[in-house]
Amino acid sequence: QVQLVESGGGLVQPGRSLRLSCAASGSIFSPNRMGWYRQAPGQQRALVASITSGGSINYAESVKGRFTISRDNAKNTVYLQMNSLKPEDTAGYFCNVMSLTGRLSYWGQGTQVTVSS
């Protein structure tokens, strides 16, 4: 089993920044892909950004140029730096770690991000 603990969410005004962190522990497999997904009320969970243990990165079009994903393999931690936040970024943000085959996948409990004036 793998446990994921997210932190860093909160309420922020439009245009400001937040940094999310997700620490993985337990029986962590490698190579893997760690990612952030988000889900707003009434919507499906969707990929925000992902990064493999080899450093390959993927972003949703809506966050390109504003969000940056990074990871510290030694700490099994993934980060999401979110700049220029918009109200439409408001959602629950969930951390995921997945094997490259997709056969293994674990989720964190999520952290709420609310962008509002």
Summary of the structure (lengths in Angstrom):
residues: 117
radius of gyration: 13.5
end to end distance: 39.9
largest distance: 41.7
contacts: 347
relative contact order: 0.32
helix: 5%
strand: 56%
